[in-house]
């Protein structure tokens, strides 16, 4: 094959086209990789949101239980004004 200026230009064009195709493929691969990572991050965020929601429900329930227990302790700790000390003497006296 004899190289002429026209054939040299043609080889240069093929080389540039090949180089651009490689860049385009690399960009497409990178884009695909970023889309996959984004999708995985969205799934993770959704799962974390569900976890936080469930934990907040548990915290709310525990707070209500604590409030009720505190009220029971408070109610039992207050002396009944209708009772006398004589009512508190054990029956064997």
PEZIPE-V876422 format. One record per pair of residues at least 6 apart in sequence whose ideal C-beta (glycine too) atoms are under 8 Angstrom apart, sorted by the first residue. I is the first residue (numbers start at 1). J is the second residue. Records with the same first field share a line. If there is no record, write none. Layout:
I->J, J
//
This chain:
1->7
//
